[in-house]
Amino acid sequence: MPGEFREYLFPHDHPRLAEVRGMDPYAYGEFSKKPGTFTGGLVEGWTPLYLSPFRGITEDGELREGLYSLTPAEPGEEAPVEAMVEAANDLLAALDDDARGLLSFEVDAVEWQTWANPEFMQFDTGLRLDLQPVEVREKALALMRASLSREGFELAHAMMLINGFLGEVVDLGTILNEFSYNIALYGEPDLRAPWGWQLFGHHCAVNCLVVEGRMVLSPVFLGAEPDEIDAGPHAGLSRVFSDRIELGTALMAALPEEHRRAATVFERMVDPAMPPGRVHPGDERHLAGAFQDNRVIPVEGVRLAELPEEAQRLALRIAESFVRLLPEGPRAARMREIEAHLDETWFCWIGGFEPGDVFYYRLQSPVIIAELDHHCGVFLDYDTPQPFHIHTVLRTPHGNDYGRALVRQWQDRATAD
């Protein structure tokens, strides 16, 4: 229901808001690290994880070789690298030497792994956009626009716009705004050699790498609280994840009862049958979120090969809805990769599946993890998941998040030459 989120507004003077109102991003970041607090606990748990040598998410702890082979993009599937290089160079040209130094990292730097989706700045990687001149902000958006599909840019930018709207609604504009995001470049912008960019902050994190005309776009985190803007210049933006939600419930409706029972690993979002730790304080039911680059995530639910053809078709449409940030050519290549592993793809569900229900689902194969979860309140006052607070995560398992598997092959070839 439009505007439903307004029933859950905190009073303006509530401590949840009042004690941080007016803080700049750095003061709020330090405030959020305080031991014994909710955010302090998250920081304490997440900080050591990114330091672990990158391996990649697996389902059983064993990395599979040969999933990602570095070959030039097929004709018609090339990434828009030329436009990306131009946009990246425009961004660099708008900066002084100090800012360029802060923005730029080696292509395989560990800093890729510092991205996070909360509103507090745990790692100040790259440049904080809301502290940059308007020209720099616009050139950062131009790099995103040059890299992503039209609808992909609009979706990612919608998360940023909604974040700014939320900041206006709760009067926390210094930490929640359209540009309260960090951006970084990895490697030197080049038509063939590997390089990429990263943008991250509250409810929007995108990691993009290109090499030999190919593009890897993961990890990607997109979320919204609320999932609409009902006032101001962007009013009318709403139900930003409607396709992912409707495809999920349609898939469940397409399953025979026995398969639906098998897909449902827990009937309730917080279920007594869940093992300890299954609902994380920050990630809730998500398993592949920030700092989970090496996590072992066993498959659950039902294997697509055992499902009716209509359910398989809907599962592939879910995958496509998650990878539609990719431009048309790289998206076609990615879907071909996903379809090649259909027999090894699993789907699982938590919660209800009727219209208006809240739920979690995960589509998982050796080459994709796509998750959607309804969450509890953070800047709005509710302690059970609501339909208007949604988190989604996209990963490339077995070592190719951040395009790392392809980068390593490039580096190995360069060393051999």
C-alpha positions as CSV (number, residue, x, y, z in Angstrom):
1,M,0.0,0.0,0.0
2,P,1.5,3.4,-1.0
3,G,2.8,5.4,1.9
4,E,2.4,2.5,4.4
5,F,5.9,3.2,5.7
6,R,4.7,6.5,7.2
7,E,2.9,4.6,9.9
8,Y,6.2,3.5,11.3
9,L,8.0,6.8,11.6
10,F,10.0,7.4,14.8
11,P,9.1,10.7,16.7
12,H,11.6,13.4,15.6
13,D,13.2,13.5,19.0
14,H,13.5,9.7,19.4
15,P,17.1,8.8,20.6
16,R,17.5,6.5,17.6
17,L,17.5,9.6,15.4
18,A,18.2,12.5,17.7
19,E,21.6,11.3,19.1
20,V,23.2,11.1,15.6
21,R,21.4,14.0,13.9
22,G,23.9,16.5,12.4
23,M,26.9,14.2,12.6
24,D,29.1,14.1,9.5
25,P,29.9,10.7,8.0
26,Y,33.2,10.4,9.8
27,A,31.8,11.3,13.3
28,Y,28.9,8.9,12.7
29,G,31.3,6.2,11.5
30,E,33.3,6.5,14.8
31,F,30.1,6.6,16.8
32,S,28.9,3.4,15.1
33,K,32.0,1.5,16.2
34,K,31.2,1.9,19.9
35,P,31.6,-1.6,21.6
36,G,28.4,-3.1,23.0
37,T,26.1,-1.3,20.6
38,F,24.2,-2.9,17.7
39,T,26.4,-1.3,15.0
40,G,29.5,-1.8,17.1
41,G,28.8,-5.5,17.1
42,L,28.4,-5.6,13.4
43,V,31.8,-3.8,12.9
44,E,33.5,-6.1,15.4
45,G,32.2,-9.2,13.5
46,W,32.8,-7.9,10.0
47,T,36.2,-6.2,10.3
48,P,38.5,-9.3,10.4
49,L,36.6,-11.0,7.5
50,Y,37.9,-8.8,4.7
51,L,41.5,-9.4,5.6
52,S,41.2,-13.2,4.8
53,P,42.9,-14.0,1.5
54,F,40.1,-14.0,-1.2
55,R,38.9,-17.4,-2.4
56,G,35.3,-16.9,-3.2
57,I,32.0,-18.3,-2.0
58,T,31.5,-22.0,-2.4
59,E,28.7,-24.5,-1.5
60,D,31.1,-27.0,0.1
61,G,34.4,-25.3,0.7
62,E,36.0,-26.6,-2.5
63,L,36.8,-24.2,-5.3
64,R,35.8,-25.5,-8.7
65,E,38.3,-24.9,-11.5
66,G,37.5,-24.1,-15.1
67,L,34.2,-22.2,-14.5
68,Y,35.5,-18.9,-15.8
69,S,37.9,-18.9,-18.7
70,L,39.5,-15.6,-19.8
71,T,38.7,-15.3,-23.5
72,P,37.8,-12.1,-25.3
73,A,34.1,-11.2,-25.4
74,E,32.1,-12.9,-28.2
75,P,31.0,-10.5,-31.0
76,G,27.9,-8.6,-29.9
77,E,28.6,-9.4,-26.2
78,E,31.3,-6.7,-25.6
79,A,31.1,-4.4,-22.6
80,P,31.0,-0.7,-23.4
81,V,34.6,-0.4,-22.5
82,E,35.4,2.6,-24.7
83,A,32.7,4.7,-23.1
84,M,33.7,3.5,-19.6
85,V,37.4,4.4,-20.2
86,E,36.3,7.9,-21.3
87,A,34.0,8.4,-18.3
88,A,36.7,7.1,-15.9
89,N,39.3,9.5,-17.4
90,D,36.8,12.4,-17.1
91,L,36.4,11.6,-13.5
92,L,40.1,11.4,-12.9
93,A,40.7,14.7,-14.8
94,A,38.2,16.4,-12.4
95,L,40.4,15.6,-9.4
96,D,43.6,16.9,-8.0
97,D,46.6,14.7,-7.3
98,D,45.6,14.0,-3.7
99,A,42.1,13.0,-4.6
100,R,43.3,10.8,-7.5
101,G,45.6,9.0,-5.0
102,L,42.7,8.4,-2.7
103,L,40.5,7.1,-5.5
104,S,42.9,4.7,-7.2
105,F,44.0,1.2,-6.2
106,E,45.7,-1.8,-7.8
107,V,43.3,-4.0,-9.8
108,D,43.5,-6.8,-7.3
109,A,43.7,-4.7,-4.1
110,V,42.1,-6.1,-0.9
111,E,40.1,-2.8,-0.7
112,W,37.6,-4.3,-3.2
113,Q,36.4,-6.3,-0.2
114,T,35.7,-3.3,2.1
115,W,32.4,-2.5,0.5
116,A,29.4,-2.6,2.8
117,N,25.7,-1.7,2.7
118,P,24.9,-0.1,6.1
119,E,24.7,3.7,6.4
120,F,27.7,4.0,8.6
121,M,31.2,4.2,7.1
122,Q,33.2,1.3,8.3
123,F,35.9,1.7,5.7
124,D,36.6,5.0,4.0
125,T,37.7,3.4,0.7
126,G,38.1,5.9,-2.2
127,L,36.3,9.2,-2.2
128,R,33.1,10.0,-0.3
129,L,30.9,11.6,-2.9
130,D,28.8,13.8,-0.6
131,L,32.0,15.6,0.4
132,Q,33.0,16.2,-3.3
133,P,32.2,19.1,-5.6
134,V,29.1,18.7,-7.8
135,E,31.2,18.1,-10.9
136,V,32.9,15.1,-9.3
137,R,29.5,13.7,-8.2
138,E,28.1,14.0,-11.7
139,K,31.2,12.4,-13.3
140,A,30.8,9.5,-10.9
141,L,27.2,9.0,-12.0
142,A,28.4,9.3,-15.6
143,L,30.8,6.4,-15.0
144,M,28.0,4.3,-13.6
145,R,25.7,5.3,-16.6
146,A,28.4,4.5,-19.1
147,S,29.0,1.0,-17.6
148,L,25.5,-0.2,-16.8
149,S,22.4,-0.9,-18.9
150,R,19.9,2.0,-18.9
151,E,17.5,0.1,-16.6
152,G,20.4,-1.0,-14.5
153,F,21.6,2.5,-13.9
154,E,18.1,3.6,-13.2
155,L,17.7,0.9,-10.6
156,A,21.0,1.5,-8.9
157,H,20.4,5.3,-8.9
158,A,16.9,4.7,-7.5
159,M,18.5,3.2,-4.4
160,M,20.6,6.4,-4.0
161,L,17.5,8.6,-4.6
162,I,15.5,6.6,-2.1
163,N,18.3,6.9,0.4
164,G,18.2,10.7,0.0
165,F,14.4,10.6,0.4
166,L,14.8,8.6,3.6
167,G,17.3,11.1,5.0
168,E,14.8,13.9,4.3
169,V,11.9,12.0,6.0
170,V,13.9,11.2,9.2
171,D,15.9,14.5,9.1
172,L,19.3,12.7,8.9
173,G,20.6,14.3,5.6
174,T,24.2,14.4,6.7
175,I,24.4,10.6,6.8
176,L,21.6,9.6,4.4
177,N,21.6,11.4,1.1
178,E,21.8,10.8,-2.6
179,F,25.6,10.9,-2.5
180,S,26.4,9.4,0.8
181,Y,28.5,6.8,-1.0
182,N,32.2,6.0,-1.6
183,I,33.6,5.4,-5.1
184,A,36.9,3.9,-6.0
185,L,38.8,2.9,-9.1
186,Y,40.9,-0.3,-9.4
187,G,43.5,-0.6,-12.1
188,E,44.2,1.8,-14.9
189,P,41.2,2.5,-17.3
190,D,42.1,0.5,-20.4
191,L,40.4,-1.1,-23.5
192,R,41.7,-4.6,-22.8
193,A,43.6,-4.9,-19.5
194,P,41.6,-5.5,-16.3
195,W,40.2,-2.5,-14.4
196,G,37.0,-1.5,-12.7
197,W,35.1,0.7,-10.2
198,Q,33.2,0.3,-7.0
199,L,30.5,2.4,-5.4
200,F,29.1,1.5,-2.0
201,G,27.0,2.9,0.8
202,H,23.6,2.6,2.3
203,H,21.5,0.1,0.3
204,C,23.6,0.4,-2.8
205,A,26.9,-1.4,-3.5
206,V,28.1,-2.2,-7.1
207,N,31.4,-3.7,-8.0
208,C,32.2,-3.6,-11.8
209,L,35.3,-5.0,-13.6
210,V,36.1,-5.3,-17.3
211,V,38.8,-7.2,-19.1
212,E,39.2,-8.2,-22.7
213,G,35.8,-6.7,-23.4
214,R,34.1,-8.8,-20.8
215,M,32.3,-7.5,-17.7
216,V,31.9,-9.0,-14.2
217,L,29.3,-7.2,-12.1
218,S,29.4,-8.6,-8.6
219,P,29.1,-8.4,-5.7
220,V,26.0,-6.2,-6.1
221,F,23.8,-5.2,-3.1
222,L,20.6,-3.2,-3.8
223,G,18.1,-2.4,-1.1
224,A,15.4,0.1,-0.1
225,E,13.7,1.3,3.1
226,P,11.1,2.3,2.0
227,D,10.7,0.9,-1.5
228,E,9.1,4.1,-2.8
229,I,9.3,7.9,-2.8
230,D,5.9,9.5,-2.2
231,A,6.9,13.2,-2.0
232,G,9.3,15.7,-3.5
233,P,10.8,15.9,-7.0
234,H,11.1,12.1,-7.4
235,A,7.6,11.3,-6.1
236,G,6.1,8.3,-8.0
237,L,9.2,6.1,-7.8
238,S,7.8,3.0,-6.2
239,R,8.0,-0.8,-5.9
240,V,11.5,-0.9,-7.2
241,F,11.9,-4.6,-6.8
242,S,8.4,-5.6,-8.0
243,D,9.8,-7.9,-10.7
244,R,12.0,-9.9,-8.3
245,I,9.1,-10.2,-5.8
246,E,6.4,-11.1,-8.3
247,L,8.7,-13.7,-10.1
248,G,9.5,-15.3,-6.7
249,T,5.9,-15.7,-5.7
250,A,4.9,-16.8,-9.2
251,L,7.6,-19.5,-9.0
252,M,6.3,-20.8,-5.7
253,A,2.8,-20.8,-7.1
254,A,4.0,-22.8,-10.1
255,L,5.4,-25.6,-7.9
256,P,3.5,-28.8,-7.1
257,E,2.8,-29.1,-3.4
258,E,5.6,-31.6,-2.8
259,H,8.1,-29.4,-4.5
260,R,6.8,-26.3,-2.6
261,R,7.3,-28.1,0.7
262,A,10.8,-29.1,-0.3
263,A,11.7,-25.6,-1.4
264,T,10.5,-24.1,1.9
265,V,13.4,-24.6,4.3
266,F,11.6,-22.6,7.1
267,E,8.0,-21.6,7.2
268,R,8.5,-18.4,9.2
269,M,11.0,-15.6,8.8
270,V,12.2,-16.1,12.3
271,D,11.4,-19.8,12.9
272,P,12.0,-21.8,16.1
273,A,13.4,-24.6,13.8
274,M,16.2,-22.3,12.7
275,P,19.7,-23.1,14.0
276,P,21.5,-20.5,16.1
277,G,22.9,-17.7,14.0
278,R,20.6,-18.4,11.0
279,V,19.2,-14.9,11.3
280,H,22.1,-12.4,11.5
281,P,21.6,-9.1,13.3
282,G,22.5,-7.1,10.3
283,D,22.1,-9.4,7.3
284,E,19.0,-11.1,8.7
285,R,18.5,-14.1,6.4
286,H,21.1,-13.1,3.8
287,L,24.1,-15.4,3.6
288,A,26.1,-13.7,0.8
289,G,26.2,-10.1,2.0
290,A,29.1,-7.8,2.8
291,F,32.3,-9.4,4.0
292,Q,31.1,-12.9,3.1
293,D,33.5,-13.3,0.2
294,N,34.8,-16.7,1.4
295,R,31.6,-18.1,3.0
296,V,30.6,-21.7,2.5
297,I,26.8,-21.7,1.6
298,P,25.4,-25.2,1.2
299,V,22.6,-25.5,-1.4
300,E,19.1,-25.8,0.0
301,G,15.6,-26.4,-1.2
302,V,14.9,-28.0,-4.6
303,R,17.0,-28.5,-7.7
304,L,15.6,-26.8,-10.8
305,A,16.1,-29.8,-13.0
306,E,13.4,-31.6,-10.9
307,L,10.9,-28.8,-11.3
308,P,8.2,-28.3,-14.0
309,E,9.3,-26.4,-17.1
310,E,7.3,-23.3,-16.1
311,A,9.1,-23.1,-12.7
312,Q,12.5,-23.4,-14.5
313,R,11.5,-20.6,-16.8
314,L,10.5,-18.4,-13.9
315,A,13.8,-19.2,-12.1
316,L,15.8,-18.1,-15.1
317,R,13.7,-14.9,-15.2
318,I,14.7,-14.3,-11.6
319,A,18.3,-14.7,-12.6
320,E,17.8,-12.2,-15.4
321,S,16.2,-9.7,-13.1
322,F,19.3,-9.7,-11.0
323,V,21.8,-9.4,-13.9
324,R,19.8,-6.8,-15.8
325,L,22.2,-4.1,-14.5
326,L,24.6,-5.5,-17.1
327,P,24.5,-4.0,-20.6
328,E,22.8,-6.1,-23.3
329,G,25.9,-7.9,-24.6
330,P,27.5,-8.8,-21.2
331,R,24.0,-9.7,-20.0
332,A,23.5,-12.2,-22.8
333,A,26.9,-13.8,-22.0
334,R,26.0,-14.0,-18.3
335,M,22.7,-15.6,-18.9
336,R,24.4,-18.2,-21.2
337,E,26.7,-18.9,-18.3
338,I,23.8,-19.3,-15.9
339,E,21.8,-21.5,-18.2
340,A,24.7,-23.8,-18.7
341,H,24.5,-24.8,-15.1
342,L,20.7,-25.1,-14.8
343,D,21.1,-28.8,-13.7
344,E,23.1,-27.6,-10.8
345,T,20.9,-24.7,-9.8
346,W,18.9,-24.8,-6.5
347,F,16.0,-22.6,-5.2
348,C,15.0,-22.2,-1.6
349,W,12.4,-20.2,0.3
350,I,11.6,-18.9,3.8
351,G,8.2,-17.4,4.8
352,G,4.9,-17.1,3.1
353,F,4.2,-16.8,-0.7
354,E,0.8,-15.2,-0.9
355,P,0.5,-11.6,-2.1
356,G,1.6,-9.2,0.6
357,D,3.6,-11.8,2.5
358,V,7.2,-11.2,3.5
359,F,9.8,-13.8,2.5
360,Y,13.4,-14.7,1.6
361,Y,14.6,-16.7,-1.4
362,R,17.9,-17.8,-2.8
363,L,18.8,-19.0,-6.3
364,Q,22.1,-20.7,-6.2
365,S,24.4,-22.5,-8.7
366,P,28.2,-22.8,-9.2
367,V,28.0,-19.4,-11.1
368,I,25.3,-17.4,-9.4
369,I,23.9,-16.6,-6.0
370,A,20.8,-14.3,-6.0
371,E,19.1,-13.5,-2.7
372,L,16.1,-11.4,-1.8
373,D,15.0,-10.8,1.8
374,H,12.4,-8.6,3.6
375,H,13.9,-6.9,6.6
376,C,13.0,-5.3,9.9
377,G,13.2,-1.6,10.5
378,V,16.4,0.4,10.8
379,F,15.4,4.0,10.4
380,L,11.7,3.2,10.7
381,D,10.1,1.7,13.8
382,Y,9.1,-1.9,13.3
383,D,10.7,-5.1,14.6
384,T,9.2,-7.7,12.2
385,P,10.0,-7.7,8.4
386,Q,7.8,-5.5,6.3
387,P,7.1,-5.6,2.5
388,F,8.5,-2.2,2.0
389,H,12.0,-2.9,3.3
390,I,13.9,-5.2,0.9
391,H,17.5,-6.3,0.5
392,T,18.9,-8.1,-2.5
393,V,22.3,-9.6,-3.1
394,L,24.1,-10.9,-6.3
395,R,27.3,-13.0,-6.2
396,T,29.5,-14.9,-8.6
397,P,30.7,-17.9,-6.6
398,H,33.9,-20.0,-6.9
399,G,36.2,-17.1,-7.1
400,N,34.9,-14.6,-9.7
401,D,33.4,-11.9,-7.5
402,Y,35.3,-8.7,-8.4
403,G,36.2,-10.5,-11.6
404,R,39.1,-12.0,-9.6
405,A,39.3,-15.3,-11.5
406,L,39.7,-13.4,-14.8
407,V,42.2,-11.0,-13.3
408,R,44.4,-13.8,-12.1
409,Q,44.4,-15.4,-15.5
410,W,45.4,-12.1,-17.1
411,Q,48.2,-11.7,-14.5
412,D,49.4,-15.2,-15.1
413,R,49.6,-14.6,-18.8
414,A,51.4,-11.3,-18.4
415,T,53.9,-13.0,-16.1
416,A,54.4,-15.9,-18.6
417,D,55.0,-13.4,-21.4
